[in-house]
Amino acid sequence: EVQLQASGGGLEQAGGSLRLSCAASGVTFDDYAIGWIRQVPGKEREGLSSISTSDGMTYHADSVKGRFTISSDNAKTTVYLQMNSLKPEDTAVYYCAATRGTIRRWLPSFHYGMKYWGKGTQVTVSS
């Protein structure tokens, strides 16, 4: 059974940085699409970044492009989200999700196709 565990959230000041980790178990990173998604209470989930473990292709939403970077360590079956230049509007619960396959182009709604989800980690950015 595939399980995902997100960690690394916390309280950070605007302009600061955080790195989130998503540790996967029950899976080898041969051909998986992994993504980071966030949700603010009362709002829909927002797809932020995705990576395909087969070829390392990454995509980022415009809202985080240039500030957030997704990466993976396939040997450790862990995906990271480096978040720089944080803004108060980045405050949300952040989730990682995965599904078999490859993401070949950016789709803001990619997360609707994710089969496996981890519990979220809270990120709070103070102004």
N, C-alpha and C positions, 0 to 999 in steps of 0.2 A: 504494500500500500504506500502510495506516495504521500509524504507529509512535508509540509513547509513550515519553517519557523522564522518569523521576521524579528529582528532585534535592532537596537541601536538608536531608537528614538529618544527624545528627551526635550529639555527646554534649552533654547538657544536664543541669543540676541540677534536682531536683524543685522545682516551682513556677515554672520558667522557661518560655520560649516558643520555638517553632520554626515556620518556615513552609516547607512543602513545595510544590514546583512540579511540575506535570506538563505538559510541552511536547508537543503533538501535531503530527505532520506527515503530509502526505498526506490531509488532511481539512479541510473547512470546518465550522465549528460551527453548522450550520443546524438539525440535528435529531439530536443525540447525547445519550446518557446517559453521564455520566462518574462514576466512583466511586473512592473510596479504600478500600483494604482492607489489613489488616495480618495478619501471621502470626508467631507465636512458634514456634520449633523444637519439633516434637513435637505441636503443636496445629493444629486446623483454622483456615483463614483466617476472619477476622472482618470482615464488611462494616461500615464506619464511617459513610460519608457518600456522598451522591449528589447530582448536580445535572443537570438537563435543560437543555441549551443553548437549546432553542426558547423556553422561558418562564421560565427561571431558577429553577424550583422546586427547593428543596433539602430533604433529609432527613438526619437524623443518628441514629445508634444511641444508645440510652439511656446507654451507657457513656461517651460523649463529648459528649453534649448539654450545651450551656452552656459547654463548654471548647474544642471544636473548631468551626471554621467553614469550610465549603467555599464557594468562589467561582470565577467564571470570567471571563476576559477573552477574549471571543469573537474580537476582532480579532487577538489574539496567539495564538489557539488554545491557550491555556494555562489550566489549572485549578490552583487553589491550595488548600491545607489549612492554615489558621492554627490552630496548636495552642498553647493557653495552659494555665496551671496544670498543667503536666505532672507525671505521677506515675511512679514506678518501673515500675508495671504497664503503662505505655504503651510500654515497651521492646519493640521488634519490628521486623521488616522491613515497610516500608510500600510498597504497590503502588498504581499507578493503573491503571484499566481503563476501556474504553469499548465502546459498542455503539450502533448506530443505534436511534433511538426516544426515547420519553419515559417516565420513571418517574413514575407517577401516584399511588403510595402507597408508604409505607415497607415494605420487605420485608427482613428481616435477611439473607436468602439472595440478595439481588439480584445479588451478584457471580457467581453461577453462570450468569447469562445474559449475562455480558460476553464479547464476542468477541475484543477486542484487549486485550493486557496489556503493560505495560512491565516492565522490570527493576526490582527493588525498591531502596529506599534505607533504610539502617539508621538507626534512631532508638534511642538509648540514653539512658535517664534515670537518673541516679544519685541515691541517697537522701542 
